[in-house]
Amino acid sequence: MVRAARLPLGGAVVLGVLTSVLVVAQAALIAVVVPRAFLDGDGLDALRDPLIALAAVVVARALCAGAFETSGRIGAQRVMGELRELLATHVLRVRPTGSPDRRTGELVTTAVQGVEALEAWFARYLPQAVLAVAVPIVVLAYVLPRDPAAGLILLITVPLVPVFMILIGLAAKARTEQRWTTLSRLSAHLLDVMRGLETLRANDRDQAQVATMERAGDAFRRETMATLRIAFLSALVLELVAMLGTALVAATVGVQLAEGNLSLTTGLAVLLLAPELYLPVRMLGQQFHASADGMEAAERIFAVLDEPAALAAPSGADRAVVNPRSSVLTLDRVTVRHPGRPVPALRDVSLAIAPGEHVALVGPSGAGKSTAAALVLRLLDPDEGAVRCGGTDLREVDAEAWRRQVAWVPQRPTIFSGTLEDNVRLAAPGASATAVRRALVAAGLTDLVAELPDGLATRVGEDGRALSAGEAQRVALARAYVRDAPLLVADEPTAHLDAVTAAAVADALITLAKGRTLLLVTHRPQLAALADRSITIDHGEIVVPTPTNLPMLVTT
């Protein structure tokens, strides 16, 4: 993933090395200026050149520090943008039906907070690792030839800092994993509660969920505080090692100065460089804890990206072209298994839908009706068998090209934040104003548009006017009208509507389906009766009705 940030992170490496050289230059210049000013009594004229050089070094170091952090953040933004794109592509195209092992709330936490947590790793930890390597090497290369005793102390004590950092980091990693697991569960539970809030209130179970959320929040607080305790302990240990190393160097330099074995200029430079040597390594320990969340999030991000594709992706040369307007749509002995479930969602199902035919799939909840609709929508590929159009396996057809010929009316349509017109145009952004008006009339939305203050320009969704379930379903029908696709898939379009609204939506749906092939998923017999024929699915299999003109056989 660093490829996206190779240039800015390469610049950070160069700036880190340059900063290391400037650290030594600054200490050496201060060691020259201070003795001449306070012991030799040199004035500003005599010290002008070294003071100008010192000022230039200080300014250059400040500029390098700013550019160093900026380059790290630029690299972080590039990697984060690429990761978000990969996650969105995976969720929307590679596995559009989601993962049975991953709750939506966990995925949201990974895609939002998880990616954000990586900024600390790329923007702070990774550049700091460059300084933690470059500064000690440059400082030791300067100190060892001039004061071998102090240089040897630095050489021995500096490795102790990362050793302690690793030991404490192992405990921090375990705590961070537990913290992220708790946060993911909390987020997933919160999303589930928000989605089912109306149901919970209707059954007087909302207060029970408040208590559950309080317990989950308290668990997350405890995990966070435990992680912070380890971070504070790490900072204390690293500060102690750095303080002891600096004290040993100061004592060694003091003894050598008293004995006359070391010049004041060299001794002062060594004293100034000792804390500079420990500083980047100590900061690396601090940034390690800041980046631990990012590393844990990265593991979860790549776990999502490593999930196998739910859809076959034919190459450009092998892509077939099909037309459902004039070809028979066939489910040929299809079987679908969901991971973690012992029973297949569909088992050896065969079905043929002629062009222009209206077929209703009926059956109880969990029978496999929506899974069959997902196969037709190319949101899923069968584990066995094939979905064909005109004899061509849809796995040989580009999924997006196929979906452009399909209109979908879902059970719970999503109303996005935007204008009503934007929501109607969702499936066909380039639709003309005339097509939108026809769709509004056909879906029965003209009265709603007349009531809205700004008509089609009225904002709806999260930051606008809330739409009722019936109004949202009519918007879904209008989208399908604007789509003008030869194949229409309707998944429980009247499941959550009252009788009057359901009848109106059913009439609009049948009007929309005229001249088109319709696959209607429903559990309502009244709606199924409007189709040309009905097929019952139960426990993943098509139920063949018993002929009424045959005698009943009773066995014991």
NUDRENMAR-416214 format. One record per residue (C-alpha): residue in three letters; x, y, z; residue number from 1. Coordinates in nm, 2 decimals. Layout:
N
residuo/u/v/w/num
ALA/X/Y/Z/NUM
...
# end
This chain:
556
residuo/u/v/w/num
MET/0.00/0.00/0.00/1
VAL/0.30/0.23/0.04/2
ARG/0.33/0.25/-0.34/3
ALA/0.06/0.52/-0.34/4
ALA/0.28/0.73/-0.11/5
ARG/0.62/0.63/-0.24/6
LEU/0.72/0.98/-0.35/7
PRO/0.62/1.18/-0.03/8
LEU/0.76/0.90/0.20/9
GLY/1.08/0.90/0.00/10
GLY/1.10/1.27/0.05/11
ALA/1.05/1.21/0.42/12
VAL/1.35/0.98/0.43/13
VAL/1.57/1.24/0.26/14
LEU/1.44/1.51/0.50/15
GLY/1.51/1.28/0.79/16
VAL/1.87/1.23/0.70/17
LEU/1.91/1.61/0.64/18
THR/1.75/1.68/0.98/19
SER/2.00/1.44/1.14/20
VAL/2.29/1.63/0.99/21
LEU/2.14/1.97/1.09/22
VAL/2.11/1.84/1.45/23
VAL/2.48/1.77/1.47/24
ALA/2.56/2.10/1.30/25
GLN/2.35/2.29/1.54/26
ALA/2.51/2.13/1.85/27
ALA/2.86/2.19/1.70/28
LEU/2.79/2.56/1.63/29
ILE/2.65/2.62/1.98/30
ALA/2.96/2.45/2.13/31
VAL/3.17/2.70/1.93/32
VAL/2.97/3.01/2.01/33
VAL/2.91/2.96/2.39/34
PRO/3.28/2.93/2.50/35
ARG/3.39/3.22/2.28/36
ALA/3.11/3.44/2.41/37
PHE/3.14/3.36/2.78/38
LEU/3.50/3.26/2.83/39
ASP/3.70/3.43/2.56/40
GLY/3.48/3.75/2.57/41
ASP/3.43/3.77/2.19/42
GLY/3.18/4.03/2.08/43
LEU/2.91/4.02/1.82/44
ASP/3.14/4.13/1.54/45
ALA/3.38/3.84/1.61/46
LEU/3.09/3.59/1.64/47
ARG/2.90/3.72/1.34/48
ASP/2.98/3.43/1.10/49
PRO/2.91/3.14/1.35/50
LEU/2.59/3.32/1.47/51
ILE/2.47/3.36/1.11/52
ALA/2.55/2.99/1.04/53
LEU/2.37/2.89/1.36/54
ALA/2.06/3.09/1.27/55
ALA/2.06/2.94/0.92/56
VAL/2.09/2.59/1.07/57
VAL/1.80/2.66/1.31/58
VAL/1.58/2.79/1.03/59
ALA/1.67/2.50/0.80/60
ARG/1.59/2.25/1.08/61
ALA/1.25/2.41/1.14/62
LEU/1.17/2.41/0.77/63
CYS/1.28/2.04/0.74/64
ALA/1.06/1.95/1.04/65
GLY/0.76/2.12/0.88/66
ALA/0.82/1.96/0.54/67
PHE/0.89/1.63/0.71/68
GLU/0.55/1.62/0.88/69
THR/0.38/1.75/0.57/70
SER/0.52/1.48/0.34/71
GLY/0.42/1.22/0.59/72
ARG/0.06/1.35/0.59/73
ILE/0.05/1.37/0.21/74
GLY/0.16/1.01/0.19/75
ALA/-0.10/0.91/0.46/76
GLN/-0.38/1.08/0.26/77
ARG/-0.29/0.91/-0.06/78
VAL/-0.28/0.56/0.11/79
MET/-0.60/0.63/0.30/80
GLY/-0.78/0.74/-0.03/81
GLU/-0.66/0.43/-0.21/82
LEU/-0.77/0.21/0.08/83
ARG/-1.12/0.36/0.09/84
GLU/-1.15/0.31/-0.29/85
LEU/-1.05/-0.05/-0.25/86
LEU/-1.29/-0.11/0.03/87
ALA/-1.58/0.06/-0.16/88
THR/-1.50/-0.14/-0.47/89
HIS/-1.49/-0.46/-0.27/90
VAL/-1.81/-0.40/-0.09/91
LEU/-2.01/-0.27/-0.39/92
ARG/-1.87/-0.48/-0.67/93
VAL/-1.67/-0.78/-0.54/94
ARG/-1.91/-0.88/-0.26/95
PRO/-2.22/-0.67/-0.31/96
THR/-2.43/-0.90/-0.09/97
GLY/-2.19/-0.85/0.20/98
SER/-2.01/-1.11/0.42/99
PRO/-2.22/-1.34/0.64/100
ASP/-1.93/-1.34/0.89/101
ARG/-1.92/-0.96/0.92/102
ARG/-2.18/-0.73/1.06/103
THR/-2.25/-0.40/0.88/104
GLY/-2.15/-0.20/1.19/105
GLU/-1.81/-0.37/1.20/106
LEU/-1.76/-0.29/0.84/107
VAL/-1.85/0.07/0.89/108
THR/-1.61/0.10/1.18/109
THR/-1.33/-0.05/0.97/110
ALA/-1.40/0.17/0.66/111
VAL/-1.43/0.50/0.86/112
GLN/-1.24/0.49/1.19/113
GLY/-1.01/0.21/1.08/114
VAL/-0.88/0.40/0.77/115
GLU/-0.85/0.72/0.97/116
ALA/-0.64/0.54/1.23/117
LEU/-0.38/0.46/0.97/118
GLU/-0.30/0.83/0.94/119
ALA/-0.10/0.81/1.26/120
TRP/0.10/0.52/1.12/121
PHE/0.19/0.69/0.79/122
ALA/0.20/1.05/0.90/123
ARG/0.38/1.01/1.23/124
TYR/0.51/0.66/1.31/125
LEU/0.67/0.58/0.98/126
PRO/0.85/0.92/0.94/127
GLN/0.96/0.90/1.30/128
ALA/1.11/0.56/1.24/129
VAL/1.33/0.72/0.98/130
LEU/1.45/0.98/1.23/131
ALA/1.50/0.70/1.49/132
VAL/1.75/0.53/1.26/133
ALA/1.91/0.83/1.10/134
VAL/1.98/1.06/1.40/135
PRO/2.16/0.80/1.62/136
ILE/2.38/0.70/1.33/137
VAL/2.48/1.05/1.25/138
VAL/2.53/1.15/1.61/139
LEU/2.74/0.85/1.70/140
ALA/2.95/0.90/1.38/141
TYR/3.02/1.25/1.52/142
VAL/3.07/1.16/1.89/143
LEU/3.27/0.84/1.88/144
PRO/3.59/0.98/1.72/145
ARG/3.59/1.29/1.95/146
ASP/3.49/1.13/2.28/147
PRO/3.51/0.74/2.26/148
ALA/3.40/0.70/2.63/149
ALA/3.08/0.90/2.59/150
GLY/3.02/0.75/2.25/151
LEU/3.05/0.40/2.39/152
ILE/2.79/0.48/2.66/153
LEU/2.55/0.61/2.40/154
LEU/2.61/0.31/2.18/155
ILE/2.53/0.07/2.46/156
THR/2.22/0.25/2.61/157
VAL/2.04/0.36/2.29/158
PRO/1.94/-0.01/2.19/159
LEU/1.78/-0.04/2.54/160
VAL/1.51/0.20/2.43/161
PRO/1.37/-0.01/2.14/162
VAL/1.41/-0.33/2.35/163
PHE/1.18/-0.19/2.62/164
MET/0.96/-0.05/2.36/165
ILE/0.91/-0.39/2.20/166
LEU/0.84/-0.56/2.53/167
ILE/0.58/-0.31/2.63/168
GLY/0.45/-0.29/2.27/169
LEU/0.36/-0.66/2.28/170
ALA/0.13/-0.60/2.58/171
ALA/-0.01/-0.29/2.40/172
LYS/-0.08/-0.49/2.09/173
ALA/-0.30/-0.74/2.28/174
ARG/-0.49/-0.46/2.45/175
THR/-0.54/-0.27/2.12/176
GLU/-0.68/-0.58/1.95/177
GLN/-0.93/-0.62/2.24/178
ARG/-1.01/-0.25/2.23/179
TRP/-1.09/-0.27/1.85/180
THR/-1.30/-0.58/1.90/181
THR/-1.50/-0.40/2.17/182
LEU/-1.54/-0.09/1.95/183
SER/-1.66/-0.30/1.65/184
ARG/-1.92/-0.48/1.86/185
LEU/-2.03/-0.15/2.01/186
SER/-2.07/0.01/1.66/187
ALA/-2.24/-0.29/1.52/188
HIS/-2.49/-0.30/1.81/189
LEU/-2.55/0.07/1.78/190
LEU/-2.63/0.04/1.41/191
ASP/-2.87/-0.25/1.47/192
VAL/-3.05/-0.06/1.74/193
MET/-3.08/0.25/1.52/194
ARG/-3.22/0.05/1.24/195
GLY/-3.48/-0.13/1.46/196
LEU/-3.56/0.17/1.68/197
GLU/-3.93/0.19/1.57/198
THR/-3.98/-0.18/1.63/199
LEU/-3.81/-0.16/1.97/200
ARG/-4.03/0.13/2.08/201
ALA/-4.34/-0.04/1.95/202
ASN/-4.26/-0.34/2.17/203
ASP/-4.15/-0.13/2.46/204
ARG/-3.79/-0.26/2.45/205
ASP/-3.61/0.07/2.39/206
GLN/-3.51/0.11/2.76/207
ALA/-3.36/-0.23/2.77/208
GLN/-3.14/-0.14/2.47/209
VAL/-3.03/0.18/2.66/210
ALA/-2.90/-0.04/2.94/211
THR/-2.72/-0.27/2.69/212
MET/-2.56/0.03/2.52/213
GLU/-2.44/0.16/2.86/214
ARG/-2.28/-0.18/2.94/215
ALA/-2.11/-0.19/2.59/216
GLY/-1.99/0.17/2.63/217
ASP/-1.85/0.10/2.98/218
ALA/-1.66/-0.20/2.84/219
PHE/-1.51/0.01/2.57/220
ARG/-1.41/0.27/2.83/221
ARG/-1.23/0.01/3.04/222
GLU/-1.04/-0.12/2.74/223
THR/-0.94/0.23/2.64/224
MET/-0.81/0.31/2.99/225
ALA/-0.62/-0.01/3.00/226
THR/-0.45/0.08/2.67/227
LEU/-0.37/0.43/2.80/228
ARG/-0.21/0.28/3.12/229
ILE/0.03/0.08/2.91/230
ALA/0.11/0.38/2.69/231
PHE/0.19/0.59/3.00/232
LEU/0.40/0.31/3.14/233
SER/0.59/0.29/2.82/234
ALA/0.66/0.67/2.82/235
LEU/0.79/0.64/3.18/236
VAL/1.03/0.36/3.10/237
LEU/1.16/0.53/2.78/238
GLU/1.21/0.86/2.97/239
LEU/1.39/0.68/3.25/240
VAL/1.63/0.50/3.01/241
ALA/1.70/0.83/2.82/242
MET/1.75/1.02/3.15/243
LEU/2.00/0.76/3.28/244
GLY/2.19/0.75/2.96/245
THR/2.22/1.13/2.94/246
ALA/2.33/1.14/3.31/247
LEU/2.60/0.89/3.25/248
VAL/2.73/1.09/2.95/249
ALA/2.72/1.41/3.15/250
ALA/2.92/1.25/3.43/251
THR/3.18/1.11/3.19/252
VAL/3.22/1.44/3.01/253
GLY/3.25/1.62/3.35/254
VAL/3.53/1.39/3.47/255
GLN/3.72/1.43/3.14/256
LEU/3.69/1.81/3.15/257
ALA/3.81/1.81/3.51/258
GLU/4.11/1.60/3.42/259
GLY/4.18/1.81/3.11/260
ASN/4.14/1.52/2.87/261
LEU/3.86/1.68/2.67/262
SER/3.82/2.03/2.53/263
LEU/3.52/2.24/2.64/264
THR/3.40/2.27/2.28/265
THR/3.39/1.90/2.23/266
GLY/3.24/1.83/2.57/267
LEU/2.96/2.08/2.52/268
ALA/2.88/1.94/2.18/269
VAL/2.86/1.59/2.32/270
LEU/2.63/1.71/2.61/271
LEU/2.40/1.88/2.36/272
LEU/2.39/1.58/2.13/273
ALA/2.31/1.32/2.41/274
PRO/1.94/1.42/2.45/275
GLU/1.91/1.47/2.08/276
LEU/2.02/1.11/2.02/277
TYR/1.75/0.97/2.26/278
LEU/1.47/1.21/2.15/279
PRO/1.37/1.05/1.82/280
VAL/1.39/0.70/1.97/281
ARG/1.17/0.81/2.26/282
MET/0.93/0.98/2.02/283
LEU/0.91/0.65/1.82/284
GLY/0.79/0.47/2.13/285
GLN/0.52/0.73/2.18/286
GLN/0.41/0.72/1.81/287
PHE/0.41/0.34/1.83/288
HIS/0.11/0.36/2.07/289
ALA/-0.05/0.63/1.85/290
SER/-0.02/0.40/1.55/291
ALA/-0.12/0.07/1.72/292
ASP/-0.48/0.14/1.64/293
GLY/-0.38/0.19/1.28/294
MET/-0.20/-0.14/1.26/295
GLU/-0.49/-0.33/1.42/296
ALA/-0.73/-0.16/1.17/297
ALA/-0.50/-0.25/0.88/298
GLU/-0.53/-0.62/0.97/299
ARG/-0.91/-0.59/0.97/300
ILE/-0.91/-0.39/0.64/301
PHE/-0.70/-0.65/0.47/302
ALA/-0.92/-0.93/0.62/303
VAL/-1.21/-0.77/0.43/304
LEU/-1.01/-0.72/0.11/305
ASP/-0.89/-1.08/0.12/306
GLU/-1.25/-1.22/0.12/307
PRO/-1.31/-1.42/-0.20/308
ALA/-1.52/-1.25/-0.47/309
ALA/-1.88/-1.33/-0.48/310
LEU/-1.90/-1.27/-0.85/311
ALA/-1.70/-1.40/-1.15/312
ALA/-1.53/-1.13/-1.35/313
PRO/-1.48/-1.22/-1.71/314
SER/-1.20/-1.06/-1.90/315
GLY/-1.27/-0.81/-2.18/316
ALA/-1.21/-1.06/-2.46/317
ASP/-1.43/-1.33/-2.30/318
ARG/-1.73/-1.11/-2.21/319
ALA/-2.05/-1.22/-2.37/320
VAL/-2.35/-0.99/-2.46/321
VAL/-2.70/-1.10/-2.39/322
ASN/-3.05/-0.93/-2.42/323
PRO/-3.32/-1.02/-2.17/324
ARG/-3.58/-0.84/-2.38/325
SER/-3.57/-1.13/-2.63/326
SER/-3.41/-1.42/-2.45/327
VAL/-3.53/-1.67/-2.19/328
LEU/-3.39/-1.62/-1.84/329
THR/-3.31/-1.96/-1.68/330
LEU/-3.20/-2.08/-1.34/331
ASP/-3.05/-2.41/-1.42/332
ARG/-3.02/-2.64/-1.12/333
VAL/-2.87/-2.37/-0.90/334
THR/-2.75/-2.43/-0.55/335
VAL/-2.63/-2.15/-0.32/336
ARG/-2.46/-2.20/0.01/337
HIS/-2.38/-1.93/0.26/338
PRO/-2.07/-1.98/0.48/339
GLY/-2.16/-2.08/0.84/340
ARG/-2.50/-2.21/0.75/341
PRO/-2.55/-2.59/0.74/342
VAL/-2.85/-2.58/0.50/343
PRO/-2.82/-2.43/0.14/344
ALA/-3.02/-2.12/0.08/345
LEU/-3.12/-2.27/-0.26/346
ARG/-3.09/-2.64/-0.35/347
ASP/-3.11/-2.76/-0.71/348
VAL/-3.36/-2.50/-0.82/349
SER/-3.46/-2.48/-1.19/350
LEU/-3.68/-2.20/-1.33/351
ALA/-3.74/-2.05/-1.68/352
ILE/-3.89/-1.71/-1.74/353
ALA/-3.99/-1.62/-2.09/354
PRO/-3.94/-1.26/-2.23/355
GLY/-4.23/-1.04/-2.11/356
GLU/-4.35/-1.30/-1.86/357
HIS/-4.45/-1.21/-1.51/358
VAL/-4.34/-1.47/-1.25/359
ALA/-4.40/-1.45/-0.87/360
LEU/-4.19/-1.63/-0.62/361
VAL/-4.39/-1.69/-0.31/362
GLY/-4.30/-1.86/0.02/363
PRO/-4.23/-1.80/0.39/364
SER/-3.95/-1.58/0.51/365
GLY/-3.61/-1.75/0.48/366
ALA/-3.73/-1.98/0.20/367
GLY/-3.47/-1.85/-0.05/368
LYS/-3.68/-1.61/-0.25/369
SER/-3.44/-1.31/-0.20/370
THR/-3.14/-1.53/-0.28/371
ALA/-3.30/-1.62/-0.62/372
ALA/-3.36/-1.25/-0.68/373
ALA/-2.99/-1.18/-0.59/374
LEU/-2.88/-1.44/-0.85/375
VAL/-3.09/-1.26/-1.12/376
LEU/-2.95/-0.92/-1.02/377
ARG/-2.59/-1.06/-1.04/378
LEU/-2.53/-0.97/-0.68/379
LEU/-2.44/-1.33/-0.63/380
ASP/-2.31/-1.63/-0.83/381
PRO/-2.44/-1.99/-0.76/382
ASP/-2.21/-2.24/-0.60/383
GLU/-2.36/-2.50/-0.84/384
GLY/-2.55/-2.47/-1.16/385
ALA/-2.59/-2.16/-1.36/386
VAL/-2.81/-1.86/-1.43/387
ARG/-2.85/-1.82/-1.81/388
CYS/-2.99/-1.57/-2.05/389
GLY/-3.05/-1.71/-2.39/390
GLY/-2.83/-2.01/-2.31/391
THR/-2.54/-1.79/-2.20/392
ASP/-2.41/-1.83/-1.84/393
LEU/-2.43/-1.48/-1.68/394
ARG/-2.08/-1.55/-1.53/395
GLU/-1.95/-1.49/-1.88/396
VAL/-2.13/-1.15/-1.89/397
ASP/-1.99/-0.83/-1.73/398
ALA/-2.19/-0.77/-1.41/399
GLU/-2.23/-0.40/-1.47/400
ALA/-2.34/-0.45/-1.83/401
TRP/-2.60/-0.70/-1.72/402
ARG/-2.73/-0.47/-1.44/403
ARG/-2.78/-0.19/-1.69/404
GLN/-3.06/-0.40/-1.83/405
VAL/-3.22/-0.47/-1.50/406
ALA/-3.44/-0.24/-1.28/407
TRP/-3.47/-0.32/-0.91/408
VAL/-3.75/-0.23/-0.66/409
PRO/-3.61/-0.34/-0.32/410
GLN/-3.81/-0.42/-0.01/411
ARG/-3.66/-0.12/0.18/412
PRO/-3.55/0.15/-0.07/413
THR/-3.28/0.39/0.05/414
ILE/-3.36/0.76/0.02/415
PHE/-3.03/0.94/-0.01/416
SER/-2.96/1.29/0.11/417
GLY/-3.04/1.51/-0.18/418
THR/-3.33/1.65/-0.38/419
LEU/-3.63/1.43/-0.47/420
GLU/-3.53/1.46/-0.84/421
ASP/-3.18/1.33/-0.76/422
ASN/-3.33/1.03/-0.59/423
VAL/-3.56/0.96/-0.88/424
ARG/-3.26/0.99/-1.12/425
LEU/-3.04/0.76/-0.92/426
ALA/-3.07/0.47/-1.16/427
ALA/-3.04/0.69/-1.47/428
PRO/-2.86/1.02/-1.40/429
GLY/-2.89/1.13/-1.77/430
ALA/-3.26/1.09/-1.79/431
SER/-3.45/1.37/-1.95/432
ALA/-3.70/1.60/-1.76/433
THR/-3.98/1.45/-1.97/434
ALA/-3.88/1.09/-1.86/435
VAL/-3.87/1.20/-1.49/436
ARG/-4.22/1.36/-1.52/437
ARG/-4.36/1.04/-1.68/438
ALA/-4.20/0.83/-1.40/439
LEU/-4.36/1.06/-1.14/440
VAL/-4.70/1.02/-1.29/441
ALA/-4.67/0.64/-1.33/442
ALA/-4.55/0.59/-0.98/443
GLY/-4.82/0.81/-0.83/444
LEU/-4.59/1.08/-0.69/445
THR/-4.75/1.39/-0.85/446
ASP/-4.96/1.47/-0.54/447
LEU/-4.65/1.44/-0.32/448
VAL/-4.45/1.67/-0.55/449
ALA/-4.74/1.93/-0.55/450
GLU/-4.73/1.93/-0.16/451
LEU/-4.36/1.99/-0.13/452
PRO/-4.25/2.35/-0.09/453
ASP/-3.98/2.33/-0.37/454
GLY/-4.13/2.05/-0.57/455
LEU/-3.87/1.82/-0.72/456
ALA/-3.60/2.04/-0.58/457
THR/-3.71/1.97/-0.22/458
ARG/-3.43/1.80/-0.02/459
VAL/-3.52/1.46/0.12/460
GLY/-3.34/1.20/0.32/461
GLU/-3.12/1.26/0.62/462
ASP/-3.10/1.64/0.61/463
GLY/-3.43/1.70/0.44/464
ARG/-3.80/1.60/0.45/465
ALA/-3.86/1.25/0.57/466
LEU/-4.06/1.02/0.34/467
SER/-4.31/0.76/0.46/468
ALA/-4.26/0.40/0.37/469
GLY/-4.52/0.43/0.09/470
GLU/-4.37/0.74/-0.05/471
ALA/-4.02/0.58/-0.04/472
GLN/-4.16/0.28/-0.23/473
ARG/-4.31/0.50/-0.49/474
VAL/-3.97/0.67/-0.53/475
ALA/-3.83/0.32/-0.59/476
LEU/-4.09/0.26/-0.86/477
ALA/-4.01/0.60/-1.02/478
ARG/-3.65/0.50/-1.03/479
ALA/-3.74/0.18/-1.21/480
TYR/-3.96/0.37/-1.46/481
VAL/-3.67/0.61/-1.54/482
ARG/-3.44/0.31/-1.57/483
ASP/-3.66/0.17/-1.85/484
ALA/-3.49/-0.17/-1.84/485
PRO/-3.63/-0.49/-2.01/486
LEU/-3.60/-0.69/-1.69/487
LEU/-3.77/-0.59/-1.36/488
VAL/-3.70/-0.75/-1.02/489
ALA/-3.92/-0.65/-0.73/490
ASP/-3.83/-0.79/-0.39/491
GLU/-4.12/-0.77/-0.14/492
PRO/-4.23/-0.42/-0.27/493
THR/-4.54/-0.41/-0.04/494
ALA/-4.41/-0.60/0.26/495
HIS/-4.42/-0.30/0.51/496
LEU/-4.71/-0.11/0.37/497
ASP/-5.07/-0.08/0.49/498
ALA/-5.34/-0.24/0.27/499
VAL/-5.44/0.08/0.09/500
THR/-5.09/0.19/0.01/501
ALA/-4.99/-0.17/-0.08/502
ALA/-5.27/-0.19/-0.34/503
ALA/-5.17/0.14/-0.50/504
VAL/-4.81/0.03/-0.52/505
ALA/-4.91/-0.31/-0.66/506
ASP/-5.11/-0.13/-0.94/507
ALA/-4.82/0.09/-1.02/508
LEU/-4.58/-0.20/-1.03/509
ILE/-4.80/-0.40/-1.27/510
THR/-4.83/-0.10/-1.49/511
LEU/-4.45/-0.06/-1.49/512
ALA/-4.41/-0.43/-1.57/513
LYS/-4.62/-0.41/-1.89/514
GLY/-4.40/-0.51/-2.19/515
ARG/-4.12/-0.62/-1.95/516
THR/-4.01/-0.94/-1.79/517
LEU/-4.10/-0.94/-1.42/518
LEU/-3.96/-1.15/-1.13/519
LEU/-4.17/-1.06/-0.83/520
VAL/-4.07/-1.18/-0.48/521
THR/-4.36/-1.17/-0.24/522
HIS/-4.53/-1.35/0.05/523
ARG/-4.87/-1.18/-0.02/524
PRO/-5.11/-1.40/-0.22/525
GLN/-5.30/-1.09/-0.35/526
LEU/-4.99/-0.95/-0.51/527
ALA/-4.87/-1.29/-0.65/528
ALA/-5.21/-1.33/-0.81/529
LEU/-5.14/-1.04/-1.04/530
ALA/-4.85/-1.23/-1.20/531
ASP/-4.89/-1.47/-1.50/532
ARG/-4.79/-1.76/-1.27/533
SER/-4.67/-1.82/-0.92/534
ILE/-4.39/-2.05/-0.80/535
THR/-4.36/-2.15/-0.43/536
ILE/-4.02/-2.19/-0.27/537
ASP/-3.98/-2.35/0.07/538
HIS/-3.65/-2.44/0.25/539
GLY/-3.46/-2.35/-0.07/540
GLU/-3.65/-2.58/-0.30/541
ILE/-3.94/-2.53/-0.54/542
VAL/-4.26/-2.69/-0.41/543
VAL/-4.45/-2.88/-0.67/544
PRO/-4.82/-2.85/-0.60/545
THR/-5.02/-3.17/-0.57/546
PRO/-5.27/-3.21/-0.86/547
THR/-5.62/-3.17/-0.73/548
ASN/-5.77/-3.43/-0.97/549
LEU/-5.58/-3.72/-0.82/550
PRO/-5.70/-3.92/-0.52/551
MET/-5.52/-3.85/-0.19/552
LEU/-5.29/-4.14/-0.08/553
VAL/-5.27/-4.20/0.29/554
THR/-4.98/-4.41/0.43/555
THR/-4.90/-4.51/0.78/556
# end
